[in-house]
Each structure stands twice: as C-alpha cells, then as structure tokens.
Amino acid sequence: MKKKKIYQGGSYTPLKDDDIKKIHNASLQVFEETGIEVRLAEARELFQNAGAVVAAGDPVVKIPAGLVEELLSQAPPYVTLCGRDESGFYDCEIGGQNVYMGTGGTALNVQDPGADDSRRATLDDIAAMARLVERLDNIHFYMLNVYPNELSAEDVDVNRFGIALKYTQKHIMGGVYTVEGIRNVIKMAEMIAGGPDALRERPIISMVTCVVSPLRLDEHYSGLTIEVARQGIPVVVPAEPLSGATAPVTLAGTLVVQNVDTLAGVMLAQLANRGSPVVYGSVASVADLATMKYLSGAVEMGLLNAAAAQMAQFYHLPYYATAGMTDAKIPDAQAGYESALTNLMVALAGGNFIHDAAGFIEFCMTASYDKLVIDNEIIGMVMRAVEGIEVNDDTIALEIIKKVGPGGHYVAQRHTRHHMRKEQYVPEFGDRSDRIEWNQHGSNDAKARAAAKVREILGEHRRSFIPDETMKELLATIPNLKDL
C-alpha cells in the first residue's frame, strides 16, 4: 500500500495581501450597494429573514457586510471528500492549501484513443473514463466529465453517478440537473455507503450547482443548491465570469465578480442549512474579444484561478478551482503547454480541488481519452513541484559532500539509494530513451503512446466496486438506473 502524502501549495501568490483586502472590500460594497439578483422566491425569503434588504417585487437582494461575514463564518473551513478504499488513501481533505487534481465536467463529446475527430459522448464513456481514472495514480478524484447524450435529462444524474460508483473507488463529484435526480443519487449513495449516517460521515459523492455570472442566483440552480445543502451532502457553488464579456475586462474586476458570485452561493447554502459543507468555486476565464468565444487555455485563466485560491484561503473556505484545459483540438504541443501552465499555476497557489486538470480539449467541449493519460503525467510533475524542496540536515548532505570530496561521485553512496526514489519524479509515460532506442520501439510520439496505454487499460477485465447483491438492490430500487 502506498503511503498517503498531503501536498500543500501556496508558494505562488499573484495577489499581494493588500490586493486581497481590496477585492474583499469591493465585494462587500457590491453586496451592499449593487446587490445580487435572486430569482427563486424561497431563496429571497431566506436572505430576507436573515437580515438582507429585499424590496417588494424586486428580485435584487442587498446584503449588509456584517451578514456576509456572519454567514461565511458558518461554513466549514475543510471538507473531506472520501473515496471507498478501506485505508482512506483516496480521501481528499480540501481546504487550507491542500492540493488535489482530477477530471472535470461536463463535455458533450469524446475523442477516442488515437483519433483526431470527436463524437457524441454516451454512458459507456463514463464507465470507460471511470476505469481509466481508477488506474491513473496521479488523478485524485473522478469528476463526471462527459454527458451521456442518449439519456433524457431526468435519467442523467442517477446513471452518471451510478456507473462511476461501479467502476472507481475514487471520490465522485458531478453536476446535477433535477431535484429528483439529486434525491435518487443520494439514496443510491446511501445504499452503497451503508446508510444515511455513513454517507454523511464519509461522503463518497459531492455535487456541483452553479451561480450565473454576473451577480445572479437563478431559479433552477438555487433550488438545486438548497436541496443538496439540506441533504447535508457537500456542494460546490462555482461561478464562471468571463473577462470582457460577463465581467470587466480587467482581471481584478473579474475577480470581484467571481468572488461576489460564489460567495452568494456559499451564503445560500448556509441559509438553507447552517454548517453544511459547501465549497467556494471558480471557473473564471477570459473571452476572445475578437470572437467573444470562451477560452479555456489562456494564461489569464491560470492567473484568475490562482488568485481565487488566495481569496478562498482569506475566507477560510475550501476551494474548487479550474485549470488544465486547452483550446487545442487534439493532444498536441499546444494542449501540453496550455494544460501544464495553468495546472502548475493553480496548484502552486494552493488550489484545493482542481478540476478539469485532466482530459479536456477544445474549449472544454471534448473529453480526450489520450489526453487523460498525458495529463496524468503532467499532474505527477506538477505535484512534484508543489511538494517543493525539503531542506534539513540529511537533505543538505553536508557530511556526504565532505566524504566524497572534490572530483568524486555520489552514485554508490547509501544516501543516494535512500533518497533517489522520493527525491526525483520518475515518469511512467514520458519517453527518456535515446533516439536509437526510441526508433527501435516504433518512434511513437506522446499521443500514440497514450492511445496504446488507454487501449491496454480498457482491454483489461472490468472490475466492479459495487457488490453484485448491492447492484441488484440498486437496480430494483432506483428508478431508471442502468447497468453496464
């Protein structure tokens, strides 16, 4: 059994302390003076009963600074998102500057191993992606990354979570679409976890709703947020402002909108259920001002999500970040540098739960099997950077330096053997052979090697992590649940 290690970021800080305070104070002014539009009457009533200013017939809610700070203080600073292995190795303790990285959602298309084009995603792809995530050691969780286009909206929630729970032990997070779907997913998870109390004690699932930028809690997602919070299941309330489109073109202005939006979701969750596990979230990026398209590989996306990590840390809230995507259409050099750069920035800033970090191409529209394998390697290297350099008497190695002396070497030293496996990241996938050996093995580039790895894993026997008897009970109990 591998020893679990907690990685902590925080070495990269695009915002100075005074910058954080300015964004915080500007956000409080927006809450008090501009307000947020709250479309759901039940949500407006919750805010009003807590002391917010709500005018009759007006959906805009103005929230005093004191109320903002009171509600935020009630949200837990850490949320443990659990896996299902007995050792707890797959648990993600999000909060502070802890760093975990994984997949994201929800793409409508997939790119098959070795392919350059894409096709519509199906439920089979969720099963296949879950099996890959289970085998890729550097991917810490499975956020449901594709949408099964063949299913009706009413059947999507339970089937996405159900298939993922069957094929991976890692924590599963997903967007949700209906209140009934939420209830059925929770019921299913309770049966798998061993009961309602067992699920709340060790949540093996978590859910994502949305805040609609700029400055709006819409009717549909507000209802979903309230439902998940009242159920006591961890809920993420991310906002997706786009600089120059749904937020000011300046990154600082976008951060204010981002901050106000997600904090509004955090407060709504607390009003629905004080102390409920809720996660500050950012999917902030920029718009291509020539075409007004959403950009996922821009360096500014890394800056925004790294800065948002600092804001979440300021509020002592766990943080759901975005990084690792690309605007490239295949897993090529552009995909590599865009994904690696934003992943590194957000991880070094201490982003807790970094989603979209593995497998996405084409503006987040397509999940690539090949890129999932490539990103697993990128994440491994990023996490080594997050780990940093350990400095102590042993690692400084002064006595060894004296012993070896001028002109000597360290290959045969016990100190080298002791530290070599933990000091250097050894790639499982990257090619470090010389050209002669590379040619002898087919001269394959990263994309070709990734496709071969995907086929190898998916060619193995399907292992289910739901016992047969439990699966039969689920199929008999949960409406429209499918089995693969």
C-alpha positions in Angstrom: 0.0 0.0 0.0 1.4 3.4 -1.0 1.9 5.9 1.8 -0.6 8.8 1.5 1.0 12.2 1.3 -0.7 15.6 1.6 0.6 18.2 -0.8 0.3 21.8 0.1 0.7 24.8 -2.3 0.9 28.5 -1.5 4.3 29.3 -2.9 2.7 31.2 -5.9 0.8 34.3 -4.9 -0.3 36.6 -7.8 -2.2 38.8 -5.2 -0.4 40.8 -2.5 -2.1 40.9 0.9 -3.3 44.4 0.2 -4.8 43.2 -3.1 -6.8 40.6 -1.3 -8.2 43.1 1.1 -9.1 45.5 -1.8 -11.0 42.7 -3.6 -12.8 41.7 -0.4 -13.8 45.3 0.4 -15.0 45.9 -3.2 -17.1 42.7 -2.9 -18.7 43.9 0.3 -19.6 47.1 -1.5 -21.2 45.2 -4.3 -23.3 43.1 -1.9 -24.4 46.2 0.0 -24.9 48.7 -2.8 -25.5 46.8 -6.1 -26.9 43.6 -4.7 -27.4 40.3 -6.4 -30.4 39.1 -8.3 -32.1 36.2 -6.6 -34.7 34.7 -8.9 -36.1 32.0 -6.6 -38.7 33.3 -4.1 -37.7 30.8 -1.5 -34.1 31.9 -1.7 -35.1 35.6 -1.5 -37.1 34.8 1.6 -34.1 33.0 3.2 -31.9 36.1 2.6 -34.6 38.5 3.9 -35.3 36.5 7.1 -31.6 36.6 7.8 -31.5 40.4 7.5 -30.9 41.2 3.8 -32.7 44.1 2.2 -35.4 42.9 -0.2 -37.9 45.3 -1.8 -41.3 44.1 -2.7 -41.5 42.9 -6.3 -37.7 43.3 -6.8 -35.5 40.2 -7.2 -32.4 42.2 -6.2 -31.2 41.4 -2.7 -28.8 43.7 -0.9 -26.7 42.1 1.8 -25.1 44.0 4.6 -21.4 43.4 5.2 -22.0 42.0 8.7 -24.4 39.4 7.4 -22.0 38.4 4.6 -19.2 37.8 7.2 -21.6 36.0 9.6 -22.8 33.5 7.0 -19.4 32.8 5.7 -18.1 32.1 9.2 -20.6 29.3 9.5 -19.3 27.3 6.5 -16.7 24.6 7.4 -13.1 25.5 6.5 -12.4 21.9 5.5 -14.5 19.3 3.7 -13.3 15.7 3.3 -14.4 14.2 0.0 -14.0 10.4 0.6 -13.0 7.5 -1.6 -14.2 4.0 -0.9 -11.0 2.2 -0.2 -10.7 1.0 3.4 -7.4 2.8 4.1 -8.7 6.2 3.2 -5.9 6.6 0.7 -8.3 8.2 -1.9 -9.8 10.7 0.6 -9.4 14.4 -0.4 -9.2 16.8 2.5 -10.0 20.0 0.8 -9.3 23.3 2.5 -6.3 25.4 3.5 -3.6 25.0 0.8 -4.0 21.3 0.3 -3.9 20.3 -3.4 -5.7 17.6 -5.3 -6.2 17.3 -9.1 -8.5 15.4 -11.3 -11.0 15.4 -14.1 -13.8 17.9 -14.8 -17.2 18.1 -16.4 -19.3 18.1 -18.4 -18.2 17.7 -22.1 -20.7 16.7 -24.7 -18.1 15.0 -26.9 -15.3 12.5 -26.6 -12.2 11.8 -28.7 -11.4 8.1 -29.0 -7.9 6.7 -28.5 -5.7 7.6 -31.4 -8.5 9.7 -33.1 -8.3 13.3 -34.2 -12.0 13.9 -34.6 -14.7 13.6 -31.9 -18.1 12.1 -31.4 -21.1 12.4 -29.0 -20.5 11.0 -25.5 -22.5 8.1 -24.1 -22.9 6.4 -20.8 -20.3 3.8 -22.0 -17.8 6.6 -22.0 -18.5 7.4 -18.3 -17.7 3.7 -17.5 -14.5 3.8 -19.6 -13.4 7.1 -18.1 -14.0 5.8 -14.6 -11.9 2.7 -15.3 -9.1 4.9 -16.6 -9.2 7.2 -13.6 -9.1 4.2 -11.3 -5.8 3.1 -12.9 -4.1 6.6 -13.3 -2.4 7.2 -10.0 -1.9 10.9 -10.2 -5.6 11.6 -10.8 -7.0 12.0 -7.3 -10.8 12.1 -8.0 -13.3 11.5 -10.7 -15.4 14.4 -11.6 -18.0 13.2 -14.0 -16.5 14.5 -17.2 -19.0 13.7 -20.0 -22.7 14.0 -20.6 -24.5 10.8 -21.9 -26.4 12.2 -24.9 -28.6 9.2 -25.3 -30.3 9.7 -21.9 -33.2 12.0 -21.0 -32.4 14.8 -18.6 -34.4 13.1 -15.9 -32.2 10.0 -16.1 -28.8 11.6 -16.4 -28.0 12.3 -12.7 -28.5 8.8 -11.3 -26.9 7.0 -14.3 -23.8 9.1 -14.4 -23.2 8.7 -10.7 -24.2 5.1 -10.7 -21.8 3.9 -13.4 -19.0 5.9 -11.9 -19.5 4.4 -8.5 -19.4 1.0 -10.1 -16.0 1.4 -11.8 -13.9 3.6 -9.5 -13.2 3.8 -5.8 -12.1 7.4 -6.0 -14.3 10.2 -4.9 -17.0 11.2 -7.4 -18.3 14.7 -7.9 -20.8 15.7 -10.6 -23.1 18.4 -11.8 -26.7 17.8 -11.1 -29.8 18.6 -13.2 -33.0 17.9 -11.3 -34.1 17.8 -7.7 -35.5 14.2 -8.1 -32.1 13.3 -9.6 -30.3 14.6 -6.6 -32.6 12.6 -4.3 -32.1 9.4 -6.2 -28.3 9.8 -6.4 -28.2 10.4 -2.6 -30.4 7.4 -2.0 -28.2 5.2 -4.2 -25.0 6.5 -2.4 -26.6 5.8 1.0 -27.2 2.2 0.0 -23.6 1.8 -1.2 -22.0 3.6 1.8 -24.0 1.6 4.4 -26.8 4.0 5.3 -27.6 7.8 5.6 -25.4 8.4 8.5 -22.5 6.5 7.0 -22.7 8.7 3.8 -22.7 11.9 5.7 -19.8 10.8 7.9 -17.8 9.7 4.8 -19.3 11.4 1.7 -18.3 9.3 -1.3 -20.1 11.8 -3.6 -20.4 15.5 -3.9 -22.4 17.7 -6.2 -22.0 20.9 -8.3 -24.6 23.6 -8.9 -23.9 27.0 -10.5 -24.0 30.7 -9.9 -24.9 32.6 -13.1 -22.4 35.4 -13.7 -22.7 38.3 -13.3 -24.4 38.7 -9.9 -27.3 36.3 -10.3 -28.6 33.3 -8.4 -31.1 31.8 -10.9 -34.2 29.9 -10.0 -33.2 26.5 -11.2 -29.7 26.2 -9.7 -30.7 28.0 -6.5 -33.3 25.2 -5.9 -30.7 22.6 -6.5 -28.2 24.3 -4.1 -30.9 24.4 -1.4 -31.8 20.7 -1.9 -28.2 19.5 -1.7 -27.3 21.7 1.3 -30.4 20.5 3.2 -29.4 16.9 2.5 -26.0 17.5 4.1 -24.0 16.5 1.0 -21.0 18.6 0.0 -22.0 21.1 -2.7 -19.8 23.3 -4.9 -21.2 26.7 -6.0 -18.8 27.8 -8.8 -19.1 31.0 -10.8 -17.9 31.4 -14.4 -17.3 35.1 -15.2 -15.6 35.8 -18.5 -13.3 38.8 -18.6 -14.6 41.2 -21.2 -18.0 39.5 -21.5 -19.8 38.8 -18.3 -17.2 40.6 -16.1 -14.9 43.6 -16.5 -12.0 43.1 -18.9 -9.5 43.7 -16.1 -8.6 40.6 -14.2 -9.0 42.5 -10.9 -12.6 43.4 -11.9 -13.3 39.9 -12.9 -12.1 38.6 -9.5 -14.6 40.9 -7.8 -17.5 39.5 -9.8 -16.1 35.9 -9.3 -15.8 36.5 -5.6 -19.3 38.0 -5.2 -20.9 35.3 -7.3 -19.5 32.3 -5.5 -19.9 33.8 -2.0 -23.5 34.4 -2.8 -23.8 30.6 -3.4 -21.9 29.8 -0.2 -24.3 32.1 1.7 -27.4 30.5 0.1 -26.2 27.0 1.2 -25.6 28.2 4.7 -29.1 29.8 4.9 -30.6 26.5 3.7 -28.6 24.5 6.3 -26.2 26.2 8.7 -22.9 24.5 8.8 -23.5 22.5 5.6 -20.3 21.5 3.7 -20.0 24.0 0.9 -17.1 24.8 -1.4 -16.1 28.2 -2.9 -15.7 27.7 -6.6 -14.1 29.4 -9.6 -14.4 28.6 -13.3 -13.3 32.1 -14.2 -11.7 32.7 -17.6 -11.5 35.2 -20.4 -13.3 35.8 -23.6 -11.7 36.1 -27.0 -12.6 39.7 -27.7 -12.4 39.2 -31.4 -15.0 36.4 -31.5 -16.4 36.5 -27.9 -15.7 32.8 -27.5 -14.9 31.3 -24.2 -11.2 30.5 -23.9 -10.0 27.6 -21.7 -6.3 27.6 -22.4 -5.5 31.2 -21.7 -2.7 32.0 -19.3 -5.1 34.5 -17.7 -7.4 31.6 -16.7 -4.4 30.4 -14.6 -3.9 33.8 -13.1 -7.6 34.1 -12.2 -7.9 30.7 -10.6 -4.6 31.1 -8.7 -5.8 34.4 -7.3 -9.2 32.9 -6.4 -7.3 30.3 -4.3 -5.9 33.2 -2.3 -9.4 34.6 -1.9 -10.8 31.2 -0.7 -7.9 31.0 1.8 -8.7 34.5 3.0 -12.2 33.4 3.8 -11.1 30.0 5.3 -13.2 28.2 2.7 -12.4 25.0 0.8 -11.8 25.8 -2.9 -12.9 24.2 -6.2 -10.5 25.5 -8.9 -10.2 25.2 -12.6 -7.1 24.5 -14.6 -5.5 22.1 -17.2 -7.8 22.8 -20.1 -6.8 23.7 -23.7 -8.2 25.3 -26.8 -6.3 22.8 -29.0 -8.4 20.2 -30.9 -6.1 17.3 -30.3 -3.5 16.4 -27.6 -0.7 18.2 -29.4 2.1 20.6 -28.2 -0.4 23.4 -27.7 -2.5 21.2 -25.5 0.6 20.2 -23.5 1.8 23.7 -22.7 -1.6 25.2 -22.1 -2.6 22.5 -19.7 0.7 22.3 -17.9 1.0 26.0 -17.4 -2.4 26.6 -15.8 -2.2 23.4 -13.7 1.1 24.4 -12.3 0.0 28.0 -11.5 -3.2 27.0 -9.7 -1.6 24.1 -7.9 1.3 26.2 -6.6 -1.2 28.8 -5.4 -2.8 26.1 -3.2 -6.0 25.4 -5.2 -7.6 22.6 -3.2 -9.8 20.6 -5.7 -8.5 21.4 -9.2 -11.0 20.1 -11.7 -10.7 20.0 -15.5 -7.0 19.2 -14.8 -7.1 16.0 -16.8 -8.5 15.1 -20.2 -10.2 18.1 -21.7 -9.6 19.7 -25.1 -11.4 22.1 -27.5 -12.7 24.8 -25.1 -13.9 22.1 -22.6 -16.3 20.7 -25.2 -14.5 17.4 -25.7 -13.0 14.8 -23.3 -10.0 13.0 -24.8 -9.0 9.5 -23.8 -5.4 10.1 -24.9 -5.1 13.4 -23.1 -6.4 11.8 -19.8 -3.2 9.6 -19.9 -0.9 12.5 -20.9 -2.4 14.8 -18.2 -1.8 12.1 -15.6 1.9 12.6 -16.3 1.6 16.3 -16.2 -0.2 16.2 -12.9 2.6 14.0 -11.5 5.2 16.5 -12.4 3.0 19.4 -11.1 2.6 17.7 -7.8 6.3 17.2 -7.5 6.7 21.0 -8.0 4.1 21.6 -5.3 6.0 19.3 -2.9 9.0 21.6 -3.3 12.4 21.1 -1.9 12.9 19.6 1.5 15.7 21.2 3.4 17.1 19.6 6.5 20.5 18.3 7.7 20.0 15.0 5.9 19.0 16.5 2.6 21.7 19.2 2.6 24.0 16.2 2.8 27.0 18.2 4.1 28.7 15.1 5.6 28.3 13.2 2.3 29.7 16.2 0.4 32.7 16.2 2.7 33.2 12.4 2.4 33.0 12.3 -1.4 35.2 15.4 -1.8 36.5 17.2 -4.9 36.2 15.2 -8.1 34.2 12.3 -6.6 30.8 10.9 -7.4 27.6 10.1 -5.5 26.2 7.1 -7.4 27.4 4.4 -4.9 26.5 6.4 -1.8 23.9 4.9 0.6 22.5 8.5 0.8 21.7 8.3 -2.9 20.0 4.9 -2.7 18.0 6.1 0.3 16.7 9.3 -1.4 16.6 8.5 -5.1 13.0 7.2 -5.3 11.4 10.0 -3.4 13.6 12.9 -4.5 13.0 12.7 -8.2 9.8 12.2 -10.1 10.1 9.3 -12.4 7.7 9.4 -15.3 5.6 6.3 -16.1 4.7 7.6 -19.5 7.2 10.2 -20.7 10.0 9.0 -23.0 13.5 9.4 -21.7 15.2 6.9 -24.1 17.9 8.0 -26.6 16.9 8.3 -30.3 18.3 4.8 -31.2 16.1 3.1 -28.6 13.2 5.3 -29.4 13.4 4.3 -33.1 13.6 0.7 -32.2 10.3 0.9 -30.2 8.4 2.5 -33.1 9.3 6.2 -32.9 5.9 6.8 -31.2 5.0 10.3 -30.0 3.1 11.1 -26.8 -0.3 10.8 -28.5 0.5 7.4 -29.9 1.8 6.1 -26.6 -1.2 7.5 -24.8 -3.6 5.7 -27.2 -1.8 2.4 -26.6 -2.0 2.9 -22.8 -5.7 3.6 -23.0 -6.3 0.5 -25.1 -4.3 -1.6 -22.6 -6.3 -0.4 -19.6 -9.7 -0.7 -21.3 -8.8 -4.1 -22.6 -8.5 -5.5 -19.1 -11.3 -7.2 -17.2 -13.9 -4.8 -15.9 -13.7 -4.7 -12.1 -16.9 -3.6 -10.3 -16.6 -1.8 -7.0 -20.3 -2.4 -6.2 -21.0 -5.9 -4.9 -23.4 -8.0 -7.0 -26.1 -8.1 -4.4 -26.0 -4.4 -3.8 -26.2 -3.8 -7.5 -29.3 -5.9 -7.8 -30.9 -4.0 -4.9 -30.0 -0.7 -6.6 -31.5 -1.7 -9.9 -34.7 -2.8 -8.1 -34.9 0.4 -6.0 -33.6 3.4 -8.1 -35.9 4.4 -11.0 -34.4 4.1 -14.5 -30.9 3.1 -13.2 -29.0 1.3 -15.9 -26.2 -1.3 -15.6 -23.2 -1.7 -17.8 
